[in-house]
Amino acid sequence: METTHREDRLSTTERRRKELLEAAERVVLRDGPGASMNAIAAEAGITKPILYRHFGDKGGLYRALAVRHTDALVDALRAALDAPTDRRERVEAALDTYLAAIEARPQVYRFLMHPAEDPGGDRGFDVGQHAAPLLRRLGEELATVVAERIELGPEGEERARVWGHGIVGMMHAAGDWWLRERPCPRERLVRHLADLLWGGLATAEDRADGPGL
């Protein structure tokens, strides 16, 4: 009986946390990087101390939102790379998946990747300090995908990690620039980035024991 009560409490806490994250997303979609804990608490219909009880501070809330969006993005990237098409099309689909995600929710992207420019916003919150781990996680996840699918020789693990982090860095930098300036349609940017990647990927063999890429 005690175990059941504990599970019920855990379920209630997780459900409440999910509701608070959804309220935070609504504020971020409206306010972008300037989203404040006060505004998020008001949106959720609670006081700021209760919000702090769940997340600790803005950094804790940021990390929770980052995990939520990174998990969804990693799942979408894996799905794109596992599609039943040829390798070039899968690479382009993965690039497009990332770009489409930041294009669909630019305010969320800016909240996760850029410091607030609002002078009245929360002070002491360094978004850059938190964005770096997010990009590192994406790099490691992509490295795992590459290592599972491509035969890279005796230095395979090292090369996969270099490629994973390099590709994420390229997507992030090019996507950030593109989102701000919109110099070309998304599909053309995808093609240009795929051309840049294609030199190494086109010549690498699929792993005999992996799903292939």
Backbone bond lengths (Angstrom), bond angles and torsions (degrees), N, CA, C in turn:
res aa  C-N    CA-C-N  psi(-1)  N-CA   C-N-CA  omega(-1)  CA-C   N-CA-C  phi
1 M - - - 1.457 - - 1.527 111.13 -
2 E 1.359 115.34 -42.32 1.466 120.10 179.10 1.521 110.89 -62.53
3 T 1.347 116.54 -39.85 1.464 120.60 178.33 1.519 110.89 -61.82
4 T 1.344 116.48 -41.77 1.468 121.03 178.97 1.512 111.14 -61.17
5 H 1.359 116.38 -44.14 1.472 119.97 178.90 1.526 110.96 -62.25
6 R 1.359 115.38 -40.49 1.456 119.75 179.55 1.518 110.40 -63.06
7 E 1.328 116.41 -43.00 1.474 121.09 179.17 1.520 110.76 -64.83
8 D 1.346 116.81 -39.14 1.467 120.55 177.92 1.514 110.85 -63.13
9 R 1.355 116.02 -42.09 1.469 119.48 179.06 1.516 110.34 -64.49
10 L 1.339 116.36 -42.02 1.458 120.91 179.07 1.520 110.42 -62.68
11 S 1.328 116.30 -44.15 1.455 120.95 179.03 1.525 111.15 -61.11
12 T 1.340 116.36 -42.60 1.470 120.92 178.76 1.526 110.23 -63.65
13 T 1.337 117.24 -42.74 1.467 121.40 -179.98 1.516 110.83 -63.73
14 E 1.328 116.45 -44.58 1.468 120.04 179.90 1.523 111.09 -64.82
15 R 1.331 116.03 -39.46 1.461 119.69 178.95 1.533 110.64 -64.90
16 R 1.346 115.60 -41.80 1.467 119.72 179.10 1.524 110.95 -65.81
17 R 1.322 116.43 -39.75 1.466 120.71 178.49 1.531 110.11 -62.83
18 K 1.330 116.67 -41.86 1.465 121.05 177.95 1.540 110.24 -61.25
19 E 1.320 117.12 -42.47 1.469 121.10 179.17 1.529 110.70 -63.35
20 L 1.333 116.54 -39.63 1.463 120.24 179.71 1.532 110.98 -67.79
21 L 1.324 116.54 -38.35 1.467 119.74 177.22 1.525 110.91 -65.77
22 E 1.321 116.72 -36.76 1.464 119.89 177.51 1.527 110.46 -67.09
23 A 1.335 117.38 -38.16 1.466 120.75 175.70 1.528 109.94 -64.72
24 A 1.345 116.40 -41.30 1.467 120.48 178.59 1.523 110.55 -61.67
25 E 1.331 117.26 -40.98 1.463 120.54 179.56 1.525 111.15 -62.91
26 R 1.331 116.83 -39.77 1.473 119.36 178.89 1.519 110.90 -61.69
27 V 1.335 116.61 -41.11 1.465 120.25 178.72 1.523 110.81 -68.26
28 V 1.336 116.66 -42.04 1.466 120.38 179.14 1.527 110.42 -62.71
29 L 1.332 117.25 -41.26 1.469 120.61 177.78 1.523 110.96 -61.66
30 R 1.316 116.65 -31.40 1.469 121.02 -179.98 1.527 112.13 -84.08
31 D 1.350 116.38 -43.97 1.474 120.88 -170.04 1.524 114.03 -105.96
32 G 1.322 118.10 -13.32 1.458 120.06 -179.00 1.516 112.61 64.69
33 P 1.346 117.81 -144.54 1.464 121.34 -176.82 1.526 113.68 -59.68
34 G 1.338 117.09 -20.72 1.466 120.24 -179.69 1.514 113.99 -80.42
35 A 1.323 118.32 1.96 1.468 120.87 -179.27 1.531 110.34 -56.03
36 S 1.322 116.77 128.64 1.461 121.09 -177.08 1.522 110.97 -111.18
37 M 1.324 115.70 159.76 1.462 120.60 177.21 1.525 110.53 -62.84
38 N 1.337 117.37 -35.23 1.466 120.16 177.59 1.522 111.16 -60.38
39 A 1.338 116.01 -46.83 1.465 120.45 -178.54 1.524 111.02 -65.64
40 I 1.328 116.62 -38.42 1.468 120.39 -179.39 1.534 110.14 -67.99
41 A 1.338 116.49 -42.49 1.462 119.79 177.70 1.526 110.84 -61.43
42 A 1.342 116.21 -42.52 1.474 120.15 179.07 1.527 110.56 -63.27
43 E 1.327 117.23 -41.88 1.461 121.19 179.22 1.534 111.22 -62.26
44 A 1.326 115.75 -37.07 1.462 120.75 -179.10 1.524 112.43 -81.59
45 G 1.342 117.30 -9.25 1.457 120.85 -179.87 1.513 113.51 74.14
46 I 1.353 116.10 30.76 1.464 120.82 179.74 1.525 109.01 -131.47
47 T 1.335 116.22 174.49 1.458 120.10 175.63 1.526 109.66 -88.71
48 K 1.323 115.82 159.92 1.471 119.20 -179.10 1.530 112.30 -61.73
49 P 1.355 119.86 -38.36 1.475 118.48 177.60 1.537 113.14 -58.15
50 I 1.340 117.32 -35.28 1.466 119.51 178.30 1.528 109.97 -67.79
51 L 1.338 116.66 -38.60 1.468 120.60 176.83 1.523 110.06 -62.73
52 Y 1.338 116.34 -42.18 1.465 120.17 177.77 1.533 110.94 -63.50
53 R 1.325 117.04 -33.28 1.462 120.71 -179.60 1.530 110.51 -62.49
54 H 1.319 116.40 -33.54 1.468 120.58 -178.94 1.524 112.43 -82.60
55 F 1.362 117.36 -37.37 1.470 119.89 -171.17 1.527 114.31 -120.62
56 G 1.317 118.06 -9.32 1.457 121.08 179.16 1.512 113.18 87.09
57 D 1.333 116.72 -61.90 1.465 121.59 178.73 1.522 107.82 -159.61
58 K 1.341 117.54 -172.18 1.456 119.76 -179.10 1.524 111.22 -64.82
59 G 1.323 116.19 -31.79 1.461 119.50 176.94 1.522 111.31 -62.73
60 G 1.343 116.56 -40.73 1.461 120.20 178.12 1.523 111.93 -65.39
61 L 1.330 116.12 -40.85 1.462 120.34 177.04 1.524 110.36 -64.86
62 Y 1.328 115.90 -43.05 1.466 120.61 178.17 1.524 110.33 -57.67
63 R 1.342 116.55 -47.29 1.472 119.86 -177.70 1.531 110.90 -62.29
64 A 1.328 116.86 -38.95 1.466 120.19 179.01 1.525 110.86 -64.65
65 L 1.343 116.99 -42.90 1.464 120.03 177.30 1.526 110.90 -66.24
66 A 1.337 116.15 -38.91 1.466 119.98 -179.99 1.525 111.06 -62.82
67 V 1.333 117.22 -43.51 1.473 121.02 178.13 1.519 109.70 -61.43
68 R 1.330 116.23 -44.68 1.471 121.47 -179.06 1.523 111.16 -57.68
69 H 1.339 116.77 -47.22 1.463 120.61 -176.43 1.530 111.75 -78.41
70 T 1.329 116.94 -35.12 1.466 119.30 178.48 1.523 110.80 -66.38
71 D 1.334 117.30 -41.34 1.465 120.56 177.78 1.532 110.31 -58.12
72 A 1.333 115.83 -46.69 1.469 119.99 -178.99 1.524 110.83 -64.24
73 L 1.347 116.77 -40.36 1.461 120.43 -179.04 1.523 111.38 -67.66
74 V 1.327 116.82 -42.44 1.474 120.23 179.02 1.527 110.45 -61.56
75 D 1.331 116.90 -43.03 1.467 120.33 177.99 1.533 110.52 -60.56
76 A 1.336 116.23 -42.32 1.472 119.96 -179.06 1.527 110.90 -68.06
77 L 1.333 117.69 -38.48 1.466 120.77 178.65 1.529 110.76 -65.86
78 R 1.323 116.22 -42.03 1.467 119.41 177.79 1.531 110.91 -61.92
79 A 1.322 116.01 -41.92 1.468 119.87 179.43 1.525 110.73 -62.37
80 A 1.348 116.61 -40.56 1.468 120.05 179.18 1.523 111.14 -64.66
81 L 1.346 116.85 -39.78 1.461 120.88 -177.72 1.526 112.57 -77.93
82 D 1.332 116.70 -14.27 1.468 120.26 178.15 1.530 112.45 -99.68
83 A 1.336 117.27 3.02 1.466 120.34 -178.35 1.534 110.31 -63.69
84 P 1.342 117.87 147.50 1.475 121.53 -177.55 1.531 112.64 -79.55
85 T 1.333 116.60 61.57 1.467 122.36 178.31 1.518 108.18 -131.92
86 D 1.334 117.59 -178.48 1.463 117.84 179.89 1.531 110.11 -77.96
87 R 1.339 115.41 169.08 1.465 120.72 -171.27 1.524 112.18 -60.82
88 R 1.317 117.63 -45.08 1.463 120.35 -179.08 1.537 110.73 -58.45
89 E 1.330 116.71 -42.62 1.467 119.83 -179.87 1.522 111.15 -66.62
90 R 1.334 117.15 -35.48 1.467 120.08 178.80 1.521 110.87 -68.92
91 V 1.338 116.60 -39.48 1.466 120.15 177.06 1.526 110.21 -62.49
92 E 1.320 116.88 -45.64 1.466 120.29 178.79 1.528 110.70 -63.67
93 A 1.335 117.26 -38.46 1.466 120.54 179.02 1.524 111.11 -64.01
94 A 1.345 117.00 -38.90 1.463 120.12 179.06 1.526 110.70 -66.90
95 L 1.322 117.09 -44.34 1.467 120.59 177.18 1.528 110.51 -60.34
96 D 1.323 116.16 -43.55 1.465 120.32 -179.22 1.522 110.98 -66.52
97 T 1.322 117.34 -35.35 1.470 120.99 178.10 1.520 110.90 -59.23
98 Y 1.339 116.51 -45.37 1.463 120.11 179.22 1.525 110.98 -64.97
99 L 1.313 116.87 -48.63 1.468 120.56 -177.83 1.523 111.62 -64.71
100 A 1.326 116.95 -39.21 1.464 120.48 178.44 1.528 110.73 -64.01
101 A 1.333 116.86 -35.84 1.463 120.77 -179.43 1.528 111.44 -66.04
102 I 1.328 117.52 -43.62 1.466 118.49 -179.58 1.518 111.23 -75.85
103 E 1.334 117.49 -27.52 1.460 120.55 177.75 1.531 110.73 -72.13
104 A 1.326 116.88 -36.84 1.465 120.78 -176.97 1.524 111.56 -69.08
105 R 1.340 117.24 -34.17 1.469 120.77 -177.84 1.524 109.95 -133.01
106 P 1.331 117.11 67.08 1.469 119.24 -176.25 1.523 113.83 -61.87
107 Q 1.335 117.43 -32.22 1.460 119.23 -179.89 1.526 111.13 -67.76
108 V 1.332 116.71 -39.00 1.465 119.93 176.73 1.525 109.65 -65.35
109 Y 1.327 116.44 -42.84 1.464 120.60 178.02 1.525 110.41 -58.56
110 R 1.332 116.80 -46.04 1.472 119.71 -178.35 1.522 111.45 -66.30
111 F 1.331 116.97 -36.85 1.462 120.16 176.82 1.525 110.33 -61.73
112 L 1.331 116.48 -41.11 1.458 120.36 -177.65 1.518 113.03 -75.67
113 M 1.337 117.08 -29.55 1.464 119.99 -170.63 1.524 116.20 -113.41
114 H 1.326 117.86 -12.74 1.458 118.63 -175.36 1.521 111.68 -132.25
115 P 1.337 117.46 140.94 1.466 119.98 178.68 1.515 111.32 -65.98
116 A 1.327 115.77 150.73 1.457 120.49 178.58 1.524 110.17 -64.64
117 E 1.321 115.13 137.00 1.459 119.86 177.32 1.522 111.10 -97.31
118 D 1.338 115.99 -1.01 1.448 121.06 -178.92 1.524 109.25 -78.84
119 P 1.375 119.08 114.52 1.453 120.55 -177.63 1.523 112.72 -64.16
120 G 1.328 117.29 -17.58 1.455 119.69 179.64 1.513 112.74 -92.83
121 G 1.333 117.40 2.48 1.456 121.24 -176.50 1.515 112.22 -76.84
122 D 1.335 116.13 -176.90 1.462 121.07 -179.60 1.517 109.70 -63.84
123 R 1.334 115.62 132.57 1.457 119.74 179.69 1.530 109.56 -92.98
124 G 1.305 114.72 159.78 1.443 119.48 175.13 1.521 114.62 78.22
125 F 1.327 117.48 9.47 1.470 120.13 179.75 1.510 108.69 -105.68
126 D 1.316 116.04 112.25 1.464 122.05 -178.27 1.527 108.68 -98.26
127 V 1.335 116.49 99.35 1.457 120.16 -179.07 1.520 111.15 -60.49
128 G 1.345 117.09 -38.59 1.454 120.26 -179.60 1.518 112.57 -56.92
129 Q 1.331 116.23 -37.35 1.460 121.33 179.23 1.527 110.81 -61.63
130 H 1.331 116.77 -32.73 1.457 120.96 -177.81 1.528 111.90 -92.97
131 A 1.342 118.00 -27.47 1.467 120.79 -178.18 1.528 111.37 -69.29
132 A 1.329 117.35 -34.36 1.464 120.33 -177.88 1.533 112.03 -59.15
133 P 1.343 119.49 -46.38 1.474 118.36 177.01 1.523 113.23 -61.60
134 L 1.339 117.41 -34.10 1.460 120.98 177.96 1.530 110.10 -61.61
135 L 1.334 116.46 -47.30 1.466 120.77 179.57 1.529 111.05 -66.21
136 R 1.340 116.32 -36.86 1.471 118.97 177.84 1.525 110.82 -64.06
137 R 1.335 116.02 -40.21 1.466 118.72 178.71 1.528 110.99 -64.21
138 L 1.330 116.90 -43.36 1.464 119.50 177.09 1.525 110.27 -59.92
139 G 1.343 116.74 -41.49 1.464 120.67 178.94 1.513 112.12 -61.37
140 E 1.344 116.73 -43.28 1.463 120.10 179.52 1.536 111.21 -67.08
141 E 1.333 116.03 -39.85 1.465 119.34 178.82 1.534 110.75 -62.78
142 L 1.336 116.47 -43.54 1.463 119.82 179.89 1.523 110.72 -68.13
143 A 1.337 116.74 -35.60 1.471 120.29 176.57 1.522 110.25 -60.49
144 T 1.323 117.09 -40.45 1.470 121.04 178.50 1.525 110.56 -63.32
145 V 1.335 115.81 -43.26 1.468 120.53 178.98 1.529 110.13 -60.46
146 V 1.328 117.06 -45.44 1.468 121.27 -179.63 1.529 110.34 -64.12
147 A 1.351 116.71 -46.43 1.468 120.51 -177.81 1.526 111.77 -62.94
148 E 1.336 116.99 -32.79 1.462 120.93 -179.94 1.528 112.46 -71.22
149 R 1.333 116.08 -23.75 1.459 119.15 -168.04 1.529 115.39 -113.05
150 I 1.331 118.03 -23.72 1.457 120.30 -172.35 1.522 110.96 -121.85
151 E 1.324 116.34 137.92 1.457 121.94 175.77 1.528 108.38 -82.96
152 L 1.334 116.58 111.85 1.463 120.76 -174.91 1.526 112.71 -113.04
153 G 1.332 117.43 13.53 1.458 119.79 173.24 1.515 113.23 82.77
154 P 1.343 116.58 -166.79 1.468 121.24 -174.08 1.529 114.08 -63.94
155 E 1.305 117.77 -24.78 1.470 120.90 176.70 1.525 110.61 -101.89
156 G 1.334 115.21 29.63 1.460 120.78 -172.15 1.518 114.55 -57.46
157 E 1.339 117.69 -46.14 1.468 120.37 -177.92 1.532 110.69 -63.44
158 E 1.317 115.48 -43.87 1.470 119.94 179.05 1.522 110.83 -63.37
159 R 1.333 116.93 -46.43 1.469 120.44 -179.93 1.524 111.68 -63.48
160 A 1.336 116.20 -39.69 1.461 119.50 179.43 1.524 110.98 -61.64
161 R 1.324 117.10 -40.97 1.468 119.96 179.80 1.524 110.84 -69.40
162 V 1.327 116.65 -40.70 1.469 119.42 176.45 1.527 110.20 -61.00
163 W 1.325 116.78 -46.89 1.466 120.84 179.86 1.532 110.49 -64.02
164 G 1.333 117.32 -44.42 1.465 120.46 -178.79 1.512 112.18 -58.70
165 H 1.339 116.46 -49.80 1.470 119.74 -179.56 1.524 111.08 -70.39
166 G 1.332 116.88 -35.63 1.465 119.53 178.13 1.510 112.47 -64.89
167 I 1.335 116.83 -41.82 1.465 120.50 179.82 1.521 110.53 -66.64
168 V 1.342 116.81 -42.46 1.467 119.61 178.32 1.527 110.64 -63.56
169 G 1.333 116.99 -41.86 1.463 119.69 177.52 1.521 111.76 -61.05
170 M 1.331 116.04 -41.74 1.459 120.66 178.35 1.526 110.97 -64.08
171 M 1.346 116.99 -46.93 1.463 120.44 -179.94 1.521 110.99 -61.56
172 H 1.336 115.85 -42.57 1.462 119.69 -177.83 1.527 111.37 -65.47
173 A 1.337 116.75 -49.48 1.463 120.09 -177.51 1.526 111.45 -65.53
174 A 1.336 116.47 -46.93 1.465 119.96 -179.26 1.525 110.67 -67.13
175 G 1.335 117.02 -39.99 1.459 120.51 179.97 1.510 112.21 -66.35
176 D 1.328 117.22 -39.68 1.467 121.70 178.74 1.524 110.42 -62.53
177 W 1.336 115.55 -46.89 1.473 120.86 178.46 1.522 110.73 -62.13
178 W 1.332 116.03 -45.28 1.465 120.75 -177.81 1.520 111.94 -64.84
179 L 1.335 116.56 -40.39 1.462 120.45 -178.95 1.526 111.30 -64.55
180 R 1.324 116.87 -33.97 1.467 120.77 -179.86 1.529 112.29 -78.48
181 E 1.345 117.05 -41.14 1.469 120.06 -170.03 1.527 114.52 -105.59
182 R 1.315 117.72 -21.68 1.466 122.98 -177.91 1.534 111.75 45.94
183 P 1.342 117.91 58.31 1.463 120.50 -177.29 1.529 113.82 -76.71
184 C 1.334 117.56 -15.09 1.459 121.01 -177.84 1.524 108.86 -159.05
185 P 1.338 117.91 162.91 1.467 120.19 175.92 1.529 111.04 -63.01
186 R 1.331 116.12 154.29 1.463 120.63 -177.54 1.521 111.86 -57.86
187 E 1.338 116.88 -42.41 1.465 118.74 -176.74 1.528 112.11 -63.73
188 R 1.342 116.85 -29.94 1.466 119.04 178.68 1.528 110.15 -74.89
189 L 1.318 116.93 -38.36 1.468 119.93 176.20 1.525 109.88 -62.03
190 V 1.320 116.87 -42.26 1.467 121.06 177.37 1.527 110.11 -57.09
191 R 1.319 116.70 -46.57 1.464 120.75 -178.57 1.526 111.28 -63.03
192 H 1.339 116.93 -42.74 1.472 120.44 179.89 1.535 110.79 -63.41
193 L 1.325 116.85 -43.37 1.467 120.18 -179.23 1.527 110.47 -67.71
194 A 1.322 116.86 -39.41 1.468 120.01 177.59 1.528 110.65 -63.25
195 D 1.333 117.09 -38.31 1.472 120.34 176.84 1.524 110.29 -59.89
196 L 1.344 116.26 -40.61 1.462 121.09 -179.43 1.532 110.91 -65.16
197 L 1.338 116.91 -40.71 1.456 121.51 -178.96 1.522 113.66 -75.00
198 W 1.305 116.10 -25.30 1.458 120.58 -164.40 1.515 114.52 -64.39
199 G 1.316 118.53 -25.38 1.460 120.64 -178.15 1.519 112.73 -53.96
200 G 1.347 117.08 -51.83 1.463 120.15 -178.67 1.507 112.66 -78.67
201 L 1.309 117.69 -40.38 1.462 120.84 -174.89 1.524 112.46 -70.22
202 A 1.331 116.26 -32.65 1.473 118.88 -176.29 1.519 111.98 -67.30
203 T 1.339 117.69 -29.41 1.463 120.51 -174.60 1.528 113.52 -96.97
204 A 1.352 117.55 -12.39 1.464 120.06 -178.87 1.529 110.51 -77.95
205 E 1.347 115.88 140.41 1.458 121.14 179.05 1.526 110.75 -85.79
206 D 1.341 116.86 149.73 1.456 120.58 172.54 1.516 109.47 -65.93
207 R 1.343 117.43 149.87 1.458 121.55 172.76 1.520 109.00 -69.61
208 A 1.318 115.95 140.02 1.469 119.73 179.56 1.521 111.09 -67.68
209 D 1.358 117.27 -29.45 1.472 121.65 -176.78 1.515 112.46 -103.17
210 G 1.348 118.29 13.29 1.463 120.76 -177.23 1.515 112.32 -119.28
211 P 1.340 116.24 175.38 1.465 120.45 -178.69 1.519 114.00 -75.13
212 G 1.330 117.40 -10.15 1.464 120.42 178.82 1.497 112.75 83.92
213 L 1.339 114.41 157.01 1.464 122.21 175.83 1.514 108.89 -140.25
